[in-house]
Amino acid sequence: MANHKATKKDVRQAEKRRDRNRYYGKTTRNAIRDLKAIKEQKEAGDKLPEVASMIDKLAKKGVIHKNKAANLKSKLARKINTIGAASAAK
């Protein structure tokens, strides 16, 4: 590491960003896990927009790629729809 003031500041800023990104990424992963664990379609359907918003924010900030965000949201929507199909079949 160079001993320039600007370089030292950049290192401090990068550390803050890394910690913040790790926190938001982990929080979103936990929300996805909790959403997948829900067994009632109505409850899962109510929670989906909140989780999708969290995923979109990660993509917007560059924490995850926008295509990964789209894939995650698509998989969650399909899972919720299959919950509804499975409960309707019973």
MMTF fields as JSON, N, C-alpha, C and O atoms, coordinates in Angstrom:
{
  "mmtfVersion": "1.0.0",
  "mmtfProducer": "UNKNOWN",
  "numBonds": 359,
  "numAtoms": 360,
  "numGroups": 90,
  "numChains": 1,
  "numModels": 1,
  "chainsPerModel": [1],
  "groupsPerChain": [90],
  "chainIdList": ["A"],
  "bondAtomList": [4, 2, 8, 6, 12, 10, 16, 14, 20, 18, 24, 22, 28, 26, 32, 30, 36, 34, 40, 38, 44, 42, 48, 46, 52, 50, 56, 54, 60, 58, 64, 62, 68, 66, 72, 70, 76, 74, 80, 78, 84, 82, 88, 86, 92, 90, 96, 94, 100, 98, 104, 102, 108, 106, 112, 110, 116, 114, 120, 118, 124, 122, 128, 126, 132, 130, 136, 134, 140, 138, 144, 142, 148, 146, 152, 150, 156, 154, 160, 158, 164, 162, 168, 166, 172, 170, 176, 174, 180, 178, 184, 182, 188, 186, 192, 190, 196, 194, 200, 198, 204, 202, 208, 206, 212, 210, 216, 214, 220, 218, 224, 222, 228, 226, 232, 230, 236, 234, 240, 238, 244, 242, 248, 246, 252, 250, 256, 254, 260, 258, 264, 262, 268, 266, 272, 270, 276, 274, 280, 278, 284, 282, 288, 286, 292, 290, 296, 294, 300, 298, 304, 302, 308, 306, 312, 310, 316, 314, 320, 318, 324, 322, 328, 326, 332, 330, 336, 334, 340, 338, 344, 342, 348, 346, 352, 350, 356, 354],
  "bondOrderList": [1, 1, 1, 1, 1, 1, 1, 1, 1, 1, 1, 1, 1, 1, 1, 1, 1, 1, 1, 1, 1, 1, 1, 1, 1, 1, 1, 1, 1, 1, 1, 1, 1, 1, 1, 1, 1, 1, 1, 1, 1, 1, 1, 1, 1, 1, 1, 1, 1, 1, 1, 1, 1, 1, 1, 1, 1, 1, 1, 1, 1, 1, 1, 1, 1, 1, 1, 1, 1, 1, 1, 1, 1, 1, 1, 1, 1, 1, 1, 1, 1, 1, 1, 1, 1, 1, 1, 1, 1],
  "groupList": [{"groupName": "MET", "atomNameList": ["N", "CA", "C", "O"], "elementList": ["N", "C", "C", "O"], "formalChargeList": [0, 0, 0, 0], "bondAtomList": [1, 0, 2, 1, 3, 2], "bondOrderList": [1, 1, 2], "singleLetterCode": "M", "chemCompType": "L-PEPTIDE LINKING"}, {"groupName": "ALA", "atomNameList": ["N", "CA", "C", "O"], "elementList": ["N", "C", "C", "O"], "formalChargeList": [0, 0, 0, 0], "bondAtomList": [1, 0, 2, 1, 3, 2], "bondOrderList": [1, 1, 2], "singleLetterCode": "A", "chemCompType": "L-PEPTIDE LINKING"}, {"groupName": "ASN", "atomNameList": ["N", "CA", "C", "O"], "elementList": ["N", "C", "C", "O"], "formalChargeList": [0, 0, 0, 0], "bondAtomList": [1, 0, 2, 1, 3, 2], "bondOrderList": [1, 1, 2], "singleLetterCode": "N", "chemCompType": "L-PEPTIDE LINKING"}, {"groupName": "HIS", "atomNameList": ["N", "CA", "C", "O"], "elementList": ["N", "C", "C", "O"], "formalChargeList": [0, 0, 0, 0], "bondAtomList": [1, 0, 2, 1, 3, 2], "bondOrderList": [1, 1, 2], "singleLetterCode": "H", "chemCompType": "L-PEPTIDE LINKING"}, {"groupName": "LYS", "atomNameList": ["N", "CA", "C", "O"], "elementList": ["N", "C", "C", "O"], "formalChargeList": [0, 0, 0, 0], "bondAtomList": [1, 0, 2, 1, 3, 2], "bondOrderList": [1, 1, 2], "singleLetterCode": "K", "chemCompType": "L-PEPTIDE LINKING"}, {"groupName": "THR", "atomNameList": ["N", "CA", "C", "O"], "elementList": ["N", "C", "C", "O"], "formalChargeList": [0, 0, 0, 0], "bondAtomList": [1, 0, 2, 1, 3, 2], "bondOrderList": [1, 1, 2], "singleLetterCode": "T", "chemCompType": "L-PEPTIDE LINKING"}, {"groupName": "ASP", "atomNameList": ["N", "CA", "C", "O"], "elementList": ["N", "C", "C", "O"], "formalChargeList": [0, 0, 0, 0], "bondAtomList": [1, 0, 2, 1, 3, 2], "bondOrderList": [1, 1, 2], "singleLetterCode": "D", "chemCompType": "L-PEPTIDE LINKING"}, {"groupName": "VAL", "atomNameList": ["N", "CA", "C", "O"], "elementList": ["N", "C", "C", "O"], "formalChargeList": [0, 0, 0, 0], "bondAtomList": [1, 0, 2, 1, 3, 2], "bondOrderList": [1, 1, 2], "singleLetterCode": "V", "chemCompType": "L-PEPTIDE LINKING"}, {"groupName": "ARG", "atomNameList": ["N", "CA", "C", "O"], "elementList": ["N", "C", "C", "O"], "formalChargeList": [0, 0, 0, 0], "bondAtomList": [1, 0, 2, 1, 3, 2], "bondOrderList": [1, 1, 2], "singleLetterCode": "R", "chemCompType": "L-PEPTIDE LINKING"}, {"groupName": "GLN", "atomNameList": ["N", "CA", "C", "O"], "elementList": ["N", "C", "C", "O"], "formalChargeList": [0, 0, 0, 0], "bondAtomList": [1, 0, 2, 1, 3, 2], "bondOrderList": [1, 1, 2], "singleLetterCode": "Q", "chemCompType": "L-PEPTIDE LINKING"}, {"groupName": "GLU", "atomNameList": ["N", "CA", "C", "O"], "elementList": ["N", "C", "C", "O"], "formalChargeList": [0, 0, 0, 0], "bondAtomList": [1, 0, 2, 1, 3, 2], "bondOrderList": [1, 1, 2], "singleLetterCode": "E", "chemCompType": "L-PEPTIDE LINKING"}, {"groupName": "TYR", "atomNameList": ["N", "CA", "C", "O"], "elementList": ["N", "C", "C", "O"], "formalChargeList": [0, 0, 0, 0], "bondAtomList": [1, 0, 2, 1, 3, 2], "bondOrderList": [1, 1, 2], "singleLetterCode": "Y", "chemCompType": "L-PEPTIDE LINKING"}, {"groupName": "GLY", "atomNameList": ["N", "CA", "C", "O"], "elementList": ["N", "C", "C", "O"], "formalChargeList": [0, 0, 0, 0], "bondAtomList": [1, 0, 2, 1, 3, 2], "bondOrderList": [1, 1, 2], "singleLetterCode": "G", "chemCompType": "PEPTIDE LINKING"}, {"groupName": "ILE", "atomNameList": ["N", "CA", "C", "O"], "elementList": ["N", "C", "C", "O"], "formalChargeList": [0, 0, 0, 0], "bondAtomList": [1, 0, 2, 1, 3, 2], "bondOrderList": [1, 1, 2], "singleLetterCode": "I", "chemCompType": "L-PEPTIDE LINKING"}, {"groupName": "LEU", "atomNameList": ["N", "CA", "C", "O"], "elementList": ["N", "C", "C", "O"], "formalChargeList": [0, 0, 0, 0], "bondAtomList": [1, 0, 2, 1, 3, 2], "bondOrderList": [1, 1, 2], "singleLetterCode": "L", "chemCompType": "L-PEPTIDE LINKING"}, {"groupName": "PRO", "atomNameList": ["N", "CA", "C", "O"], "elementList": ["N", "C", "C", "O"], "formalChargeList": [0, 0, 0, 0], "bondAtomList": [1, 0, 2, 1, 3, 2], "bondOrderList": [1, 1, 2], "singleLetterCode": "P", "chemCompType": "L-PEPTIDE LINKING"}, {"groupName": "SER", "atomNameList": ["N", "CA", "C", "O"], "elementList": ["N", "C", "C", "O"], "formalChargeList": [0, 0, 0, 0], "bondAtomList": [1, 0, 2, 1, 3, 2], "bondOrderList": [1, 1, 2], "singleLetterCode": "S", "chemCompType": "L-PEPTIDE LINKING"}],
  "groupTypeList": [0, 1, 2, 3, 4, 1, 5, 4, 4, 6, 7, 8, 9, 1, 10, 4, 8, 8, 6, 8, 2, 8, 11, 11, 12, 4, 5, 5, 8, 2, 1, 13, 8, 6, 14, 4, 1, 13, 4, 10, 9, 4, 10, 1, 12, 6, 4, 14, 15, 10, 7, 1, 16, 0, 13, 6, 4, 14, 1, 4, 4, 12, 7, 13, 3, 4, 2, 4, 1, 1, 2, 14, 4, 16, 4, 14, 1, 8, 4, 13, 2, 5, 13, 12, 1, 1, 16, 1, 1, 4],
  "groupIdList": [1, 2, 3, 4, 5, 6, 7, 8, 9, 10, 11, 12, 13, 14, 15, 16, 17, 18, 19, 20, 21, 22, 23, 24, 25, 26, 27, 28, 29, 30, 31, 32, 33, 34, 35, 36, 37, 38, 39, 40, 41, 42, 43, 44, 45, 46, 47, 48, 49, 50, 51, 52, 53, 54, 55, 56, 57, 58, 59, 60, 61, 62, 63, 64, 65, 66, 67, 68, 69, 70, 71, 72, 73, 74, 75, 76, 77, 78, 79, 80, 81, 82, 83, 84, 85, 86, 87, 88, 89, 90],
  "secStructList": [7, 7, 7, 7, 2, 2, 2, 2, 2, 2, 2, 2, 2, 2, 2, 2, 2, 2, 2, 2, 2, 2, 2, 2, 2, 2, 2, 2, 2, 2, 2, 2, 2, 2, 2, 2, 2, 7, 7, 7, 2, 2, 2, 2, 2, 2, 2, 2, 2, 2, 2, 2, 2, 2, 2, 2, 2, 2, 2, 2, 2, 6, 1, 1, 7, 2, 2, 2, 2, 2, 2, 2, 2, 2, 2, 2, 2, 2, 2, 2, 2, 2, 2, 2, 2, 2, 2, 2, 2, 7],
  "xCoordList": [0.84, 0.0, 0.887, 1.865, 0.519, 1.274, 0.958, -0.077, 1.866, 1.686, 1.085, 1.405, 0.238, -0.443, -1.725, -2.371, -2.08, -3.297, -4.519, -5.388, -4.578, -5.732, -5.852, -6.956, -4.716, -4.732, -5.203, -5.972, -4.749, -5.185, -6.688, -7.384, -7.178, -8.614, -9.389, -10.437, -8.885, -9.559, -9.644, -10.649, -8.597, -8.597, -9.663, -10.383, -9.767, -10.792, -12.195, -13.073, -12.4, -13.714, -14.066, -15.21, -13.087, -13.332, -13.726, -14.589, -13.094, -13.426, -14.864, -15.595, -15.262, -16.64, -17.634, -18.648, -17.333, -18.238, -18.336, -19.418, -17.188, -17.176, -18.037, -18.822, -17.889, -18.692, -20.175, -21.011, -20.495, -21.888, -22.477, -23.597, -21.712, -22.193, -22.384, -23.346, -21.469, -21.608, -22.855, -23.567, -23.127, -24.311, -25.59, -26.461, -25.704, -26.921, -27.065, -28.179, -25.958, -26.017, -26.494, -27.332, -25.963, -26.351, -27.798, -28.531, -28.222, -29.599, -30.564, -31.609, -30.208, -31.056, -31.089, -32.149, -29.953, -29.935, -30.804, -31.489, -30.783, -31.629, -33.102, -33.929, -33.436, -34.825, -35.285, -36.426, -34.399, -34.729, -34.959, -35.903, -34.082, -34.227, -35.559, -36.253, -35.913, -37.171, -38.368, -39.368, -38.264, -39.355, -39.54, -40.67, -38.441, -38.533, -39.147, -39.749, -38.996, -39.5, -41.004, -41.621, -41.601, -43.028, -43.835, -43.524, -44.874, -45.661, -47.014, -47.633, -47.495, -48.779, -48.536, -47.687, -49.278, -49.046, -49.372, -48.648, -50.452, -50.839, -49.748, -49.391, -49.231, -48.168, -46.904, -46.258, -46.563, -45.378, -45.577, -44.643, -46.785, -47.074, -46.98, -46.587, -47.335, -47.223, -45.765, -45.402, -44.944, -43.529, -42.659, -41.597, -43.096, -42.276, -41.877, -40.702, -42.786, -42.35, -41.267, -40.388, -41.34, -40.333, -38.958, -37.958, -38.918, -37.657, -37.147, -35.947, -38.049, -37.646, -37.036, -36.087, -37.579, -37.031, -35.614, -34.739, -35.391, -34.051, -33.065, -31.934, -33.503, -32.648, -32.336, -31.196, -33.35, -33.144, -32.144, -31.319, -32.214, -31.286, -29.849, -28.922, -29.661, -28.315, -27.782, -26.612, -28.652, -28.227, -27.925, -26.96, -28.736, -28.539, -27.213, -26.531, -26.845, -25.597, -24.389, -23.253, -24.619, -23.51, -22.996, -21.922, -23.743, -23.315, -23.469, -22.616, -24.569, -24.766, -25.06, -25.443, -24.888, -25.133, -26.633, -27.418, -27.03, -28.459, -29.116, -30.297, -28.371, -28.947, -29.143, -30.105, -28.236, -28.4, -29.637, -30.386, -29.848, -31.036, -32.298, -33.25, -32.307, -33.467, -33.703, -34.845, -32.63, -32.756, -33.303, -34.161, -32.811, -33.302, -34.788, -35.55, -35.2, -36.611, -37.49, -38.59, -37.004, -37.769, -37.95, -39.042, -36.882, -36.956, -37.898, -38.652, -37.852, -38.743, -40.195, -41.06, -40.471, -41.844, -42.354, -43.496, -41.487, -41.891, -42.169, -43.127, -41.339, -41.537, -42.857, -43.578, -43.17, -44.432, -45.618, -46.632, -45.491, -46.589, -46.785, -47.917, -45.714, -45.869, -46.491, -47.194, -46.228, -46.891, -48.399, -49.16, -48.828, -50.247, -50.844, -51.959, -50.109, -50.585, -50.686, -51.632, -49.71, -49.707, -50.854, -51.485, -51.122, -52.205, -53.576, -54.544, -53.661, -54.931, -55.237, -56.402, -54.193, -54.389, -54.872, -55.438, -54.656, -55.045, -56.506, -56.986],
  "yCoordList": [-1.172, 0.0, 1.238, 1.33, 2.179, 3.424, 4.267, 4.092, 5.173, 6.002, 7.361, 8.358, 7.409, 8.647, 8.754, 7.752, 9.989, 10.2, 9.662, 9.029, 9.917, 9.502, 7.982, 7.44, 7.299, 5.835, 5.272, 4.311, 5.86, 5.395, 5.612, 4.757, 6.759, 7.032, 6.027, 5.54, 5.713, 4.756, 3.382, 2.686, 2.992, 1.708, 1.713, 0.729, 2.824, 2.924, 2.862, 2.179, 3.571, 3.575, 2.197, 1.758, 1.512, 0.181, -0.792, -1.647, -0.661, -1.531, -1.295, -2.246, -0.034, 0.291, -0.274, -0.863, -0.088, -0.594, -2.109, -2.677, -2.763, -4.225, -4.727, -5.661, -4.107, -4.51, -4.272, -5.117, -3.125, -2.796, -3.781, -4.263, -4.074, -5.005, -6.407, -7.095, -6.825, -8.147, -8.203, -9.207, -7.127, -7.086, -7.172, -7.994, -6.335, -6.339, -7.643, -8.139, -8.205, -9.477, -10.603, -11.411, -10.658, -11.704, -11.528, -12.51, -10.279, -10.015, -10.47, -11.051, -10.202, -10.607, -12.128, -12.704, -12.777, -14.248, -14.86, -15.855, -14.275, -14.767, -14.564, -15.425, -13.43, -13.167, -14.167, -14.628, -14.497, -15.486, -16.852, -17.561, -17.214, -18.496, -18.564, -19.58, -17.48, -17.446, -17.524, -18.172, -16.868, -16.906, -18.319, -18.769, -19.011, -20.382, -21.329, -22.339, -21.004, -21.874, -21.72, -22.574, -20.649, -20.407, -21.425, -21.694, -21.993, -23.045, -22.554, -23.237, -21.4, -20.883, -19.879, -18.997, -20.008, -19.151, -17.695, -16.8, -17.446, -16.061, -15.328, -14.198, -15.966, -15.353, -15.141, -14.097, -16.146, -16.037, -14.96, -14.225, -14.862, -13.841, -12.434, -11.502, -12.28, -10.973, -10.598, -9.423, -11.594, -11.357, -11.185, -10.567, -11.723, -11.708, -10.302, -10.096, -9.317, -7.989, -7.361, -6.653, -7.626, -7.104, -7.702, -6.987, -9.018, -9.694, -9.302, -9.101, -9.193, -8.791, -7.394, -7.117, -6.525, -5.174, -5.219, -4.481, -6.071, -6.209, -6.696, -6.216, -7.652, -8.192, -7.104, -6.978, -6.32, -5.238, -4.208, -3.698, -3.908, -2.933, -3.447, -2.677, -4.758, -5.321, -5.197, -4.875, -5.455, -5.362, -3.91, -3.635, -3.002, -1.582, -1.08, -0.282, -1.547, -1.112, -1.886, -1.551, -2.917, -3.671, -4.774, -5.321, -5.111, -6.192, -7.526, -8.406, -7.669, -8.849, -8.374, -7.221, -9.239, -8.898, -8.81, -9.497, -7.972, -7.785, -9.066, -9.299, -9.892, -11.146, -12.142, -12.909, -12.126, -12.988, -12.56, -13.4, -11.254, -10.741, -11.218, -11.657, -11.133, -11.574, -13.072, -13.512, -13.846, -15.294, -15.619, -16.489, -14.926, -15.168, -14.853, -15.639, -13.712, -13.317, -14.296, -14.631, -14.754, -15.709, -17.032, -17.6, -17.513, -18.774, -18.669, -19.599, -17.526, -17.338, -17.292, -17.882, -16.595, -16.506, -17.884, -18.243, -18.661, -20.017, -20.884, -21.657, -20.762, -21.567, -21.213, -22.098, -19.941, -19.512, -20.001, -20.418, -19.95, -20.438, -21.941, -22.42, -22.69, -24.145, -24.449, -25.447, -23.586, -23.757, -23.648, -24.435, -22.675, -22.491, -23.661, -24.091, -24.183, -25.314, -26.565, -27.343, -26.746, -27.925, -27.845, -28.859, -26.666, -26.56, -26.646, -27.099, -26.217, -26.296, -27.745, -28.131, -28.545, -29.934, -30.796, -31.867, -30.34, -31.143, -31.064, -31.685],
  "zCoordList": [0.0, 0.0, 0.0, 0.742, -0.848, -0.9, 0.338, 0.981, 0.652, 1.84, 1.501, 2.149, 0.517, 0.161, 0.972, 1.279, 1.312, 2.097, 1.357, 1.957, 0.058, -0.735, -0.779, -0.745, -0.854, -0.892, 0.44, 0.477, 1.514, 2.832, 3.015, 3.563, 2.555, 2.638, 1.796, 2.22, 0.61, -0.266, 0.384, 0.24, 1.096, 1.808, 2.891, 3.06, 3.63, 4.672, 4.066, 4.593, 2.968, 2.327, 1.789, 1.904, 1.198, 0.649, 1.75, 1.55, 2.912, 4.039, 4.506, 4.786, 4.586, 4.968, 3.963, 4.338, 2.686, 1.642, 1.692, 1.547, 1.898, 1.947, 3.102, 2.938, 4.265, 5.425, 5.166, 5.487, 4.587, 4.305, 3.29, 3.459, 2.236, 1.215, 1.786, 1.446, 2.651, 3.278, 4.14, 4.14, 4.879, 5.74, 4.907, 5.191, 3.889, 3.066, 2.298, 2.131, 1.829, 1.125, 2.026, 1.626, 3.236, 4.191, 4.62, 4.743, 4.85, 5.242, 4.152, 4.441, 2.908, 1.788, 1.662, 1.417, 1.823, 1.755, 2.844, 2.605, 4.035, 5.119, 4.794, 5.096, 4.178, 3.794, 2.729, 2.759, 1.794, 0.76, 1.398, 1.047, 2.342, 3.044, 3.786, 3.736, 4.472, 5.215, 4.269, 4.579, 3.124, 2.147, 1.592, 1.404, 1.331, 0.826, 1.855, 1.491, 3.133, 4.193, 4.41, 5.046, 3.894, 4.092, 3.29, 2.13, 3.913, 3.264, 2.757, 1.942, 3.208, 2.724, 1.608, 1.736, 0.515, -0.643, -0.349, -0.786, 0.386, 0.654, 1.426, 1.09, 2.445, 3.249, 2.413, 2.497, 1.607, 0.752, -0.309, -0.63, -0.852, -1.844, -1.278, -1.981, -0.028, 0.622, 0.876, 0.834, 1.135, 1.468, 0.217, 0.288, -0.924, -2.143, -2.589, -2.894, -2.647, -3.108, -2.226, -2.717, -0.934, -0.012, -0.308, -0.344, -0.519, -0.802, -2.189, -2.374, -3.157, -4.506, -4.491, -5.224, -3.662, -3.528, -2.963, -3.417, -1.988, -1.409, -2.469, -2.543, -3.287, -4.346, -5.372, -5.821, -5.742, -6.71, -6.182, -6.94, -4.903, -4.318, -4.378, -4.631, -4.145, -4.245, -5.664, -5.872, -6.642, -8.038, -8.409, -9.123, -7.931, -8.238, -7.684, -8.327, -6.49, -5.87, -6.392, -6.056, -7.208, -7.767, -6.867, -7.114, -5.826, -4.935, -5.654, -5.538, -6.399, -7.238, -8.661, -8.863, -9.625, -11.029, -11.283, -10.628, -12.228, -12.485, -13.01, -12.753, -13.736, -14.22, -13.075, -13.071, -12.117, -10.943, -10.165, -9.666, -10.063, -9.375, -10.085, -9.438, -11.403, -12.177, -11.986, -11.856, -11.97, -11.777, -10.387, -10.244, -9.372, -8.012, -7.901, -7.337, -8.433, -8.347, -9.119, -8.678, -10.271, -11.078, -10.34, -10.327, -9.731, -8.987, -7.795, -7.507, -7.101, -5.958, -6.4, -5.753, -7.498, -7.999, -8.413, -8.129, -9.094, -9.49, -8.272, -8.267, -7.24, -6.029, -5.352, -4.891, -5.291, -4.667, -5.482, -4.923, -6.801, -7.645, -7.502, -7.572, -7.306, -7.119, -5.757, -5.6, -4.773, -3.461, -3.658, -3.096, -4.454, -4.719, -5.48, -5.183, -6.464, -7.251, -6.386, -6.509, -5.517, -4.652, -3.628, -3.33, -3.1, -2.125, -2.81, -2.199, -4.063, -4.798, -5.175, -5.267, -5.393, -5.781, -4.615, -4.831, -3.396, -2.228, -1.947, -0.998]
}
